[in-house]
Amino acid sequence: MAPPLQPSHPQLAVSAAIFRDDKILLVRRASSPAKGFYSLPGGRVEFGESLHAALHREVDEETALKIEIIGLAGWREVVPGTSGGGHYLIMSFAARWTSGEPVLNDELDDFRWLAPDALGDLKLTGGLQEVIQSARGLLRA
Protein backbone atom coordinates (compact mmCIF):
# COMPACT_ATOMS: atom_id res chain seq x y z
CA MET A 1 0.00 0.00 0.00
CA ALA A 2 1.41 3.40 -1.01
CA PRO A 3 1.83 6.04 1.67
CA PRO A 4 -0.80 8.79 1.61
CA LEU A 5 0.06 11.79 -0.53
CA GLN A 6 1.13 14.85 1.42
CA PRO A 7 -0.54 18.17 0.62
CA SER A 8 1.60 20.56 -1.42
CA HIS A 9 1.14 23.35 1.12
CA PRO A 10 1.59 23.74 4.89
CA GLN A 11 -1.22 22.49 7.14
CA LEU A 12 -2.46 24.58 10.08
CA ALA A 13 -2.89 22.66 13.33
CA VAL A 14 -3.66 23.40 17.00
CA SER A 15 -2.71 21.74 20.28
CA ALA A 16 -3.69 22.22 23.92
CA ALA A 17 -1.44 22.27 26.98
CA ILE A 18 -4.21 21.21 29.37
CA PHE A 19 -3.57 21.74 33.08
CA ARG A 20 -5.51 20.12 35.92
CA ASP A 21 -4.43 20.43 39.56
CA ASP A 22 -0.94 21.64 38.54
CA LYS A 23 -0.46 18.65 36.22
CA ILE A 24 -0.40 18.63 32.43
CA LEU A 25 -2.01 16.08 30.14
CA LEU A 26 0.36 14.31 27.78
CA VAL A 27 -0.89 11.86 25.16
CA ARG A 28 1.05 9.28 23.13
CA ARG A 29 0.50 9.17 19.37
CA ALA A 30 -0.56 5.73 18.13
CA SER A 31 0.32 6.42 14.48
CA SER A 32 2.44 8.72 12.34
CA PRO A 33 3.28 11.50 12.47
CA ALA A 34 5.13 11.19 15.79
CA LYS A 35 4.09 7.58 16.50
CA GLY A 36 5.24 6.57 20.01
CA PHE A 37 5.98 10.13 21.12
CA TYR A 38 4.17 11.96 23.89
CA SER A 39 2.68 15.26 22.89
CA LEU A 40 -0.36 17.48 23.44
CA PRO A 41 -3.83 16.68 22.15
CA GLY A 42 -4.70 18.48 18.95
CA GLY A 43 -4.89 18.27 15.20
CA ARG A 44 -5.62 20.04 11.93
CA VAL A 45 -7.79 23.12 11.60
CA GLU A 46 -10.58 22.61 9.08
CA PHE A 47 -11.33 25.19 6.39
CA GLY A 48 -13.52 27.97 7.80
CA GLU A 49 -12.95 26.89 11.42
CA SER A 50 -11.51 29.28 14.01
CA LEU A 51 -8.44 28.20 15.99
CA HIS A 52 -10.44 28.04 19.23
CA ALA A 53 -13.27 26.04 17.63
CA ALA A 54 -10.72 23.62 16.14
CA LEU A 55 -9.00 23.24 19.51
CA HIS A 56 -12.24 22.47 21.35
CA ARG A 57 -13.23 19.97 18.62
CA GLU A 58 -9.85 18.22 18.52
CA VAL A 59 -9.57 17.93 22.32
CA ASP A 60 -13.11 16.53 22.46
CA GLU A 61 -12.46 14.06 19.61
CA GLU A 62 -9.14 12.83 20.98
CA THR A 63 -9.79 12.86 24.74
CA ALA A 64 -13.49 13.65 25.41
CA LEU A 65 -12.35 16.47 27.76
CA LYS A 66 -13.85 19.93 28.02
CA ILE A 67 -11.42 22.83 28.41
CA GLU A 68 -11.19 26.57 28.95
CA ILE A 69 -8.69 28.17 26.56
CA ILE A 70 -6.44 30.71 28.31
CA GLY A 71 -4.22 31.97 25.50
CA LEU A 72 -1.59 31.26 22.87
CA ALA A 73 1.43 29.57 24.48
CA GLY A 74 3.59 29.29 21.38
CA TRP A 75 3.89 27.81 17.95
CA ARG A 76 6.04 25.28 16.19
CA GLU A 77 6.76 24.55 12.56
CA VAL A 78 7.36 21.00 11.36
CA VAL A 79 8.88 20.84 7.90
CA PRO A 80 9.30 17.75 5.73
CA GLY A 81 12.58 15.95 6.35
CA THR A 82 14.60 13.70 4.10
CA SER A 83 12.20 10.83 4.86
CA GLY A 84 9.20 12.89 3.79
CA GLY A 85 6.38 13.84 6.11
CA GLY A 86 4.08 16.79 6.16
CA HIS A 87 4.60 20.50 6.66
CA TYR A 88 2.67 21.77 9.69
CA LEU A 89 2.33 25.04 11.57
CA ILE A 90 1.10 24.12 15.06
CA MET A 91 -0.46 26.82 17.25
CA SER A 92 -0.29 25.67 20.89
CA PHE A 93 -2.66 27.06 23.50
CA ALA A 94 -2.64 27.04 27.30
CA ALA A 95 -5.88 25.56 28.65
CA ARG A 96 -7.52 24.51 31.89
CA TRP A 97 -9.40 21.23 32.28
CA THR A 98 -13.06 21.94 33.11
CA SER A 99 -14.73 18.51 32.94
CA GLY A 100 -14.54 14.90 31.83
CA GLU A 101 -12.06 12.09 32.14
CA PRO A 102 -9.76 11.10 29.26
CA VAL A 103 -11.30 8.68 26.75
CA LEU A 104 -8.79 8.28 23.94
CA ASN A 105 -9.69 7.84 20.29
CA ASP A 106 -7.72 5.53 17.96
CA GLU A 107 -5.12 8.23 17.22
CA LEU A 108 -3.75 7.89 20.78
CA ASP A 109 -2.72 4.89 22.88
CA ASP A 110 -1.77 6.34 26.29
CA PHE A 111 -2.23 9.42 28.45
CA ARG A 112 -0.62 10.72 31.60
CA TRP A 113 -1.28 13.61 33.96
CA LEU A 114 2.21 14.70 35.03
CA ALA A 115 3.86 17.55 36.88
CA PRO A 116 5.52 19.73 34.20
CA ASP A 117 8.90 19.29 35.91
CA ALA A 118 8.57 15.49 36.11
CA LEU A 119 8.40 14.33 32.50
CA GLY A 120 11.31 11.96 33.09
CA ASP A 121 12.66 10.09 30.09
CA LEU A 122 9.46 10.08 28.03
CA LYS A 123 9.92 10.42 24.28
CA LEU A 124 8.57 13.95 23.65
CA THR A 125 7.83 15.73 20.39
CA GLY A 126 10.20 18.56 19.55
CA GLY A 127 9.64 21.85 21.34
CA LEU A 128 7.13 20.36 23.77
CA GLN A 129 8.89 21.38 26.97
CA GLU A 130 9.15 25.01 25.83
CA VAL A 131 5.42 25.13 25.03
CA ILE A 132 4.58 23.59 28.42
CA GLN A 133 6.67 26.19 30.27
CA SER A 134 5.11 29.03 28.29
CA ALA A 135 1.59 27.67 28.95
CA ARG A 136 2.37 27.32 32.63
CA GLY A 137 3.41 30.98 32.74
CA LEU A 138 0.11 32.06 31.14
CA LEU A 139 -1.86 30.11 33.73
CA ARG A 140 0.04 31.77 36.59
CA ALA A 141 -0.44 35.29 35.19
ABEGO torsion letter per residue (X at the ends): XBBBBBBABBBBBBBBBBBBGGBBBBBBBABOBGBGBBBBBEEBBBBGBBAAAAAAAAAAAAAGBBBBBAEBAEBBBBBBBAAEEBBBBBBBBBBBBABEBBBBBAABABBBBBBAAAAEABBBBBGAAAAAAAAAAAAAX
